[in-house]
Amino acid sequence: MFYLSIFISAFALTALLTTLVKRVALLAGIVDNPDKGQTGSRKIHTEAIPLLGGLAIFASYFIILFLNSERFLAGELRLSHLLGFFAGAVLIMVGGYLDDKYNLKSWQQIIFPLLAIVAVILGGVEILKITNPFGSYFNLSLMAFFSPLLIGLWLLGMMYTTKLLDGVDGLVTGVSGIGGLVIFLFTMSMRYYQSDIALAAILLAGTCAGFLIFNWHPAKIFLGEGGSLLLGYILGVLAIISGGKIAIALLVMGIPILDVAWTIIRRLLMGRNPFKFADQKHLHHRLLALGIGQRRTVLVFYVLSLSFGLSGLFLQSRGKFWALVVLVVVMMLLVIGFWWLDRRQSARVKIRNNAGL
């Protein structure tokens, strides 16, 4: 009942704050305008939509987390961990507001996620060991520099995954909520019971659900830069402080992470800056191009994230490793499939052009 009350409280508070943030964003003129007539744009909405939605999630999440800080800190977590976690989120929201308001350059945008990572590390969050899927584990306590490096790469990867995934109404919000739910179920199991992480995880699920009713297609408000980064940040931190449950987060976010990785590789092969160049080649854009619509596209991601995430509840370390291998294979098949469709479409266009000549 306690966790149910946390979920309901987070849902209600986020929904209330979202209505307020929406009005503030409209009054301040902080909106996302459609790119009418611009080729290569990744925006698919046709009218101005208010931004700053992540502010409602941020406020609701940390208000409730601080109100229940005694339970959150009842285990091995310390106050410094919570403060570092919170400080990093504040930095992300500040950077997100500045980007939504002034449209920062890419090198300016990354400053705030990097500062957030520093805040988490200074707060005392660390990775002491990594489980070997084939037995035992790698002890990192003897290599002091390795933990900050891994935390930095992991959090930056998670943040930019949710940032670049934010291209369809409700996609990032729903997938992140599923991530929170899966981590909650995992940490409530008899074998991995962690009541402190369960609180933080179900809180994430509740805030995402409260925002999703406004973010579901057709969206009334967007997460904004800060919100899209924040959700990846929270998921990433939860995976670390839960004792390195990174495999669970990878199973939930596997397809989006692989999509981002392929996007970066593809753009580099084209000689483009992967963080400056925008296109409509992301997996969610490709699904939309098939004509299935935004809602069904989002549901495809939900099903994949939930299916692979829940599989982690029943698998041991080696099983999770093979589940991740299956994820990679699925992504490779999708890449090959869409490449084949592109080739087929190009051939048809060439035939039509030749016929016209």
N, C-alpha and C positions, 0 to 999 in steps of 0.2 A: 504493500500500500504506500510505503514511503516513496518508492521509485515512481509509482503511478502518479502520486501527487506532484513530484518534481516535473514529470513530463507534462502534466496538465498545466501547472503553473508556468512553465517555460513556454508552452504553446500559447496560453492566454496573454502573457506579458509581451511576447514577441509580436503577436497579432495587434495588440493595442499600440505598441511603440511603432510598428510599421505604418499604421495610419497617420501617426504624428510625423514620422520622418518623411513620408510621402508629401505631406502638406508643406513641410519646411523646404524640401528639395524643389518643389514647384515654385514656391515664393522666392527662393534664392536663384532660380533659373538653372539649377544643377540637373540637367536632363541629358539624355542620350538621343541626339538627333539622328535620323536615318541618313545613310549615304546615298542620296538619290542621284542616279546617273553615273556613279563612280564604279569603274570596273575593278574587279578583284577585291571588293569590299566583303568583309565577313559578317556585316550587319544584315539582318533579315527582317527587322521590324520596319514598319512603314510610317510610324508617327513618333513624336517625341515622348520618351518614357523617363520618369524621374529616376535618379540614381540614389546613392547613399543608403540603399536598403540594408547593407551589411551593418550599418550603425545600430539598427534595431536588434539584430542578432547579437552583436557585441555587447550592447548594454544589458539585454536580457540574460545572456549567458553568465556574465561576470557578476551581475547583481545577485543572481540566485546562487552562484558558486561561492561568493563571499559570505552570503547569509548562511550557508551550510559549510563554512570553512572548517569547523571543528570535525565534521565527519570526513571531509575531504583530506584533512591532515591527520586522521586517526591512525594511518598506517605508517609507511616509511617516508612519505613525503614531508618536506619541511616548509615553513612559511616562506623561505627564500625561493623555493620552487614555484610556489603560487605567485609570488610577487614578480619573479622573472617572466613567468608565463603571461601575467597580466600586462607587464610593461611592454613585452613584445607585441601583444595585441594592440595596445595603444599606439605604438609606432606604426603598425600596419594601417590602422584606421586614419592616422594623421596623413600618412603618405597617400592613402586612397582618396581622402577628401581633396588633397591638393591636386591629384591627377584628374579626378572628376571635375574639379573646378577650372583648372588651368591647362589640362592636357599635357602633362609632363613628357619629356623625352625619355626614351627607353633607359638610358644610363642614369637618369634621375629617379625613375621608378624603382629600380633595383636597390637603391640606397636603403629604403625603409625595410624591405624584407631582410636585408643583411644586418641591419641594426637590431631587428627583432630576434634574429638568430643569436647575436651577441648577448642580448638581454637574457635569453633562455640559458645560455651557457654560463653567464655570470651568476645566474640564479642557482646554479649548482646542478642542473640537469646533466646527466652523463650516461654514456653507454659503457658498461663494464665488461659485457661479454656478448658474443654472437653465437647463437646455437648452430651447430653443424648438423645439417639434415641427415647425415649418415652416421651420427653418433657424437657424443661429447659436445664441447663448445670451444670457441676461441676466446681466451682471456685477454682483454684489452687493458687491464689495470696496470700492466707494466709499460704500456706505450701511452704516455700522457697526452701526446698530441693527436692520437688517433680518434679519441672520442669526440673532441670538438670538430674534427674534420668530417667524421661520419654524420654528426648531428647537422652540420652546415649543409652538406650535400643532400641529406634526406629531407630536411625542412624546405630547402630551396626547391627541390624536385617536386615535393607535394604542393607547395604554394603555386608554382608555375603550372602544375598540372591542372589545378582547379581554375586558375586564371585563364588558361588557354581553352579549357573545356567550356567556359561560360559563353556559349554561343547560341543556345536554344533555351527557351523559357522553361524554368524549373529543373534543368538538367543538373547543374552543380548543387543546387539546394537539395534535391532529392537524393542524389548519389551520396552526398555528405551525410545526410540524415540516415541513410541505410548503413553507412560506415559507423556512425554512432550507435545504431541499434545492434549491429553485429558485435562490436566491441563490448557493448553492455551484456549481451547474451553470453559472450565468451568469458567475461570476468565474473559472471554470476554462476558459472558452472562449478561443480564441486571440486574439480581438479585445479582450476585456475582462479578460485574465488578472490576477488579484490573489490571490496565494497566502495573504496574511495574512487577507483577508476570507473566503476559501474555508475556512480553518481555523475561524474563528469561526462560520461558517454551518453547516458539517457538524457542528460541536460542538452547535449548537442542535438540529439534526435528530436527533442521537443521544440527547440528553437527553430530548427529547420522546418519542422511541420507547421509551426505557426507562421513562418514567412512564406511557405510554399502556397498557401491559399491565396496569396497576392501575386506570387511569382509564376503560378501555373498558367499555361497558355489559354487566352492571351494575357500576358503579364501586365500588371498594373504598376509595377515598380521593379527595378533591377537591383542586383546586389551592389553594383559599382565595383571599382578597382579594389577598394578596401575589403568589401565583403567576399569577393571571389578569392582573394589571397587569404583572408581570415579563416575560411572553412578548411582550406588545405593545411594551414598553420595549426589549427586546433586538432585536426585528425593526426597530423604528424607528431605533435607533442604527446597526444594521448598514447600513440603507438610506442613512444619511447618510455614514458613514465610508468607504463603498465608492465614494465620489465622486458621491453624489447619485443612486443607483439607486432613487429613490423610485417611479418608474413601475413597476418590477418588484414592489415591495411593494404598490403599489396594485392591480396586476392580481391578485395572490394574495389580498389582503384586500378586494378591491373590493366583493363582495356583502355581507360583514359590515359594512364601513364605510358603505355606502349604507343598509343596514338600520338601523344606529344613527342615521344622519342622518334617515331617515324617522321613526324612533321619536321623536326629539327634536321634530321638526316637528309630528308628530301630537299629542303630549302638550301642546305649547304651544298648538295650536289648540283643545284641550280645556280650556285654562286650568289645566293641571297642571304641577307642577314636574317636568321630565323626569328629574331625578336622584333624586327622592324617591318618585315614584309608580311602582309596579310593576304590570305586567299580563302577559298571555300573548298579546301581539300581535306579538312578534318573529317573524321569518321561521321560525326553527326551531320555535317554538311552533305556528305556523300549519301547518307540515308535519306535526307530530305530531298535530294535530287532524284531519288527513286520514286518520289511522289507519295510517301507514306504519311507525311505531315509531321508537325512538331510533336504532338502528343504521343504518337506511336513511336517516333524516334526516341523520345525520352523514355518511354516504357521499355524499349529494347535495352537501353543502358541500365535501367532499374533491374530488369530481370537478370542480366549478366552479373551485375554487382552483387545482387542478393544471392544468386545461385552459387557463385564462387565464394562469396563471403561466408555463407552458411556452411559450405563444405569444410571450411577451416575448423568449424566446431567439432567435427567428427574425425578429423585427420591428425595424425601425429606429425612430427617435424618432416619425416621423409615423405609422407603423403602430401603435405603442403607444398613441398618442393615439386612433386610431380604435377600437382594442380597448377602451379605457376608455369610449368613447362607446357601444359595444355593451353593455358592462357596465351602464351607466346605463339603456339601453333595456330590457335584461333585467329590471332591478330595477323599472322603471316598469310593465312588463307584469305582473310578479308582484303589485305593489301593486294594480293595476287588477283583476287576476284575483281576488284575495282580497276586494277591496271588492265585486265582483259576487257572490261566494259569500255574503258577509255579507248583502247586500240580498236575495238569494234565500232565505236561511235565515230572515230576519226576516219576509219575506212569507209563508212557510210557517207560521211560528208565529202570525202574525196571522190567517191563514185558520183554523187549528186553534182558536184562541181564539174566533173568531166562530162557528165551528161548535158549540163547546161552549156558547155563549150561546143 
